Each structure stands twice: as C-alpha cells, then as structure tokens.
Amino acid sequence: MDQQFIVNLVVQIIIAGVVATALMLAFAAMTVVERKLLGRFTLRYGPNRVGKFGSLQVVADMFKMFFKEEVIPDHVDRLVYLIAPGLALVPAMMAFAVVPIASRSFVLPFEIFGSTITVNPWIADINVGILYILAIGSLGTYGVILGGWSSNNKYSLLGGMRTSAQMLSYELPMGMALLSVILLVGSIQLTDIVEFQASRWGGFFWIILFQPIAFIIFFICGLAEAGRSPFDLPETENELIAGFFTEYGGMKFGLFFGAEYVHMIVLSFIISTIFLGGWAGPFAQEVPLLGIGYLLIKVAFIIFLMIWVRASTPRVRFDKLMKFCWKFLLPLSIANAAVTALVIAVFFF
C-alpha cells in the first residue's frame, strides 16, 4: 500500500479523534451552561455548589455516571440494548465531518515521515454534503428506536415509536427547506454554500436574509430531530417516565444524554454554516482564525436560542406535533421551495 495513502489515513484518523474529543468536551460544558441559563430564565441560581459558580458540576456528574453500578435488566435484548446508546451518539458526531470551520485558504502543510500532509479546515469536503448530513442524521434515529424496543418495557417502546414517527415526519419539511437553499446557491456542497455567502456583501450575504421561512422551518425541524423541547415527546417524563431510556442507567444513560447535546451542537454548526454564512465575515478570507471566531459566535447564538425556546415554550401534545408537521410545515416548505424556484427562473434566467 502506498506510504502517502497510509500517512494521510493516519492523519485523518487523528483529526477525527480530535474533533470527537472536542465535541464531547463541548457536550460536557453545555450541560452546565444550559442548567445555568435555565436557572436564570426561571429566577433560580442553577448549579452553584461544585466549583466556582457550579463550574465543576459536570465533573461531579461524570464521576457519578462512571461509578454507578451497571445494571442490565434480565428482560432486555442484551446485545441490542448495549449497542443502542452508541448507535445514537456516533452518527451525531459523524455529521460534523463535512462542516467547514474556516475558508479553503486555511491549510496547514507539514511533513511527516518524508511525506507532505495538508490539513484542511474540515474532515471531508464531499460534493454531496447536504445529502450526507440528512443521511447520517437519520441513522441516529435507529439508536433511539432500538434502545426503546430492546428494553422490553412498554414506556420505552412507546418512546421509540414516537421517535420513529417524529423523526421520519420532520425530515420531509427539513429537506424541502434545504431544497430552497440549494436552488439559491446551485450546489449541495457545504464549502460552496459558505463561499457563496462569503463572496458577496463583504461576507454579510447571509441566506437567512433571503430565505427566512426556510430558516424557521429548518430550525423547528432541527429541534424535533434532536428531541429538544418543546418536541421532547420520546422522553416526556409526565407520560412515559423517561421514554426510550427508562431502563438505562450509568454510562449507557450518559451516552443517550450526550447524543442529545452533540446533536444540538452539530445542528447549531450546520444552521450557522448554511443560513448565517458560517465562517464568513469581514476579513475572514485574509485572517482565517477570525473566520473561526465568527463561526463560534454564530453557533453560540443558535445554542442560546435553543435553550431560550426550551425555557419559554410548553411541551406540545403528540397528535398536535404530527398535525403541525403534515398540515402546516410540509405545505409551507413546499410552497417556499416553489416560490424560490419561480423567482430564480424569472429573474435570473
């Protein structure tokens, strides 16, 4: 096998490991940030006992999960029960692979074992980036469904069934919202979508300005896909105890818990990349590190928006959740895509 290929493969594996570690650290930090923000929204303090201002609460929670007794009920399907948490977490992390965090000019060439390696600001710049995100995002659903089914618990099974219905339904308006963006940009490659915005108006040509309806639809569907409030019906405590992870504890519960937050973080990166210009901004082409800063600010804003929605909106009833998707969001997304196509055909061709 060619030495250059082996070196490139090893470097890509190392980069993927660094990204996975960063996402898990971000998940850990997000647990404290969300609890503190929710506390402020509801006139409470939030975590404030462990560490300065509760900053080490995540360390205490981590030790608790690590050292909890691993109880596996006798009535579960053992193999599926054990792999389901990982199957929910890994696809969420894989979706980050195509997200560009800086301009194409931000490359780091270096030599290793006599071979020249170029590190790009993404793991994989594939020309079907949006299709990859939709496909990989759908795989995480299997972990939740299999976890609910393998638990052999009626509440877990109901949570898994809700997940399958909710995820499959909300993927349709999400895809139609992205179709409007694709019609505008003319590409499904995420680097092309960002550079389309970066090359106009000094980096302030954000797609959200021309596709606000697509942004709102995508944001709502993203909340439903990630199982975030007010669409957390698969795990609703007042109806299903804990839904699909009722029978899970210790680190297996921690993996399911982490999957939700990693979904939330990756979704924020995707929204920022597609609708808010990603790394685009003043002087981002000349100073790539500045572009990374712009992207992180946008991601922080989207995460704050998700937490704000959780603190402000009540959980919806499941039948109304489905009606909202099929009778409102899907027709609206189709109409938006049709109007976008008509405007482009009339004024640009």
Buried (B, 14 or more C-beta within 10 A) or exposed (E): EEEEEEBBEEBBEEBBEEBBEEBBEBBBBBBBBBBBBBBEBEEEEBBBEBBEBBBBBBEBBBEEBEEBEEEBEEEBEEEBBBBBBBBBBBBBBBBBBBBBBBBBEBEEEEEEEEBEBEBBBBBEBBEEBBBBBBEBBBBBBBBBBBBBBBBBBEBBBBBBBBBBBBBEBBBBBBBBBBBBBBBBBEBBBBBBBBBBBBEEEEBEBBBBBBBEBBBBBBBBBBBBBBBBBBBBBBBBEEBBBBBBBBBBBBBBBBBBBBBBBBBBBBBBBBBBBBBBBBBBBEEBBEBBEBBBBBBBEBBEEBBBBBBEBBBEEEBBEBEEBBEBBEEEBBEBBBEBBBEBBEEBEEEEE
